[in-house]
Amino acid sequence: MKDVLVLTTGGTIASQTTENGLAPGLADDALLTYFGEVPGVTLSSEAVMSKDSTNMQPEDWLDLARRVKAYEDEYDAFIITHGTDTMGYTAAALSYLLIDVKKPVILTGSQVPVEAQGTDAVRNLNDALTYASQTELHGVFVVFDGRVMLGTRTVKTKTKSYDAFESINYPYLAKVSSGKVRLAIIPPEEPLVGITPHLTLDTNIFVLKAFPGMPVEIFDYLAENVHALVIESFGNGGLPFQGRNLLPGIKKLVDRQIPVIITTQILEEGQEINLYEVGKQVADAGGITAGDMNTEAIVAKLMWILAETRDFETIKRLMHTPIAHDVDFV
Ligand SMILES: NC(=O)C[C@H](N)C(=O)O
């Protein structure tokens, strides 16, 4: 017998047409009626919030994590229904906040409201339930369009199509179809050293997307106001050092022991920061490469680490340590 708790948060899956466009409005436990019967599985639900995921905040991630922790012993698995727009962020954040969870926590949602014709919601809900009832793994997962992805690797790549999410730089964990899970093999991860599981976040970070012509003055503001900065660089980690030279700005933050994490705007294959002069100079200025992590995971991981430590070297080491399979190389 398995007990599964469905935590609902809103999203398109629970949205209805209003005069202001689609907005979550489905009755609290209405989603439960769209799950099929699975022998030996009992479903319960709890309405956590009713938000378009665009409106979700780090405090909402904490709310969800605390509920899973509070109910962890009572249920065998958790399904969180969620909007797709920021699902990748929530999935990454829960992967860190629930690093010690002993049950599967599965996020799903849909591109078309559950009540609308041609909806993908019914399939996704039932695939999530299939996975919840059959998996032996614990941790945070996204189940969408028949694919199971790690919470730290899930990125939304399509605004409308049903295959909205991809597992970036990591294999899909499983496929779900016709009520069956076909599993890939996930190697175990080294035990976590130097940080203990905790349910807190420091949201005082900023993400900067580089573009040709970006003014350098922004770093003066950032140096005074953030605990860490993420820069989405070009290609393999490159940022301009000619014209509007970003290196002094990066150095300014690093000199103040503010970590500057360098990721890339390119979704796949990660970065090799020392390959080109434009990247090596960034590394030499103190920029910390993020390897093959995605921005969603970097944001959540930084907030989670910063809540425990502000020590520059410790942050750097932990950013480079695989946690919830978030990074393969740096
Ligand atoms: N497909 C969706 O769920 C999109 C919606 N705007 C949300 O993120 O809540």
The ligand as a Tripos MOL2 file, in Angstrom:
@<TRIPOS>MOLECULE
LIG
    9     8     1     0     0
SMALL
NO_CHARGES

@<TRIPOS>ATOM
      1 N1          2.2650   26.1950  -18.5230 N.am      1 LIG1
      2 C1          2.2660   26.9300  -17.3970 C.2       1 LIG1
      3 O1          2.0710   26.4120  -16.3400 O.2       1 LIG1
      4 C2          2.5930   28.4060  -17.5420 C.3       1 LIG1
      5 C3          2.0490   29.2900  -16.4470 C.3       1 LIG1
      6 N2          2.2570   30.6910  -16.7790 N.3       1 LIG1
      7 C4          2.7350   29.0230  -15.1060 C.2       1 LIG1
      8 O2          3.9220   28.9100  -15.0520 O.co2     1 LIG1
      9 O3          2.0570   28.9780  -14.1000 O.co2     1 LIG1
@<TRIPOS>BOND
     1     1     2 1
     2     2     3 2
     3     2     4 1
     4     4     5 1
     5     5     6 1
     6     5     7 1
     7     7     8 2
     8     7     9 1
@<TRIPOS>SUBSTRUCTURE
     1 LIG1         1 GROUP 0 **** ****
